[in-house]
Amino acid sequence: MPAPELDRPVASGDLQVEPPSRTELEGLLRSAEARLPDAENELNSMDSRFDLAYNSAHALALAALRWHGYRPVKRYIVFPALAHTLALAKEDWRLLSKCHDQRNRTEYEGSAPTEEALLAGLLQVTRILLARVRALPLPPEAGD
C-alpha cells in the first residue's frame, strides 16, 4: 500500500520500503493500548505520563507507516508521515513532532519538565491515532 507522497523520504534514505507484517502491527497496537491507559492516569507523575503517551503515539505512528509498507530509518519520520499514512491534520502531527523534541531534551539533556498543555494535546492526538490504526484492516500473515 505504498503512498506516492512518501517517495521523497524513500529517495533521501529516511524510509525503506518493506512489506507490512501482521505480527508486527498487532504487537505495536498492543504496546500502544497497554501504555495509553497509564498515560491517562492522573495518579502517575506528569513525566511518566508523557513518556507513556509519547511511546504509545510513536508505536501507533510506526504501525501506520508499517501498514503502508515502509520502515523508518530515523525515529522522528513517523510523525510527519502521518499526514499521508492516516491523513492526520498538520497541526496534530506537528504537535507530535514537538513532543519528539521534548522527549529528546528529556532523554539526552535531562531537562525540560513536561507542560500540562503539551501532555493534554499529546493524549488527545494519541486517541485519534488509536482509533485510526484500529480501523486499518490487518494484512494477511506471511504465507497466507
Beta strands, then each sheet from edge to edge (+ up, - down):
strand 1: 15-17
strand 2: 70-72
sheet 1: 1+ 2-
end
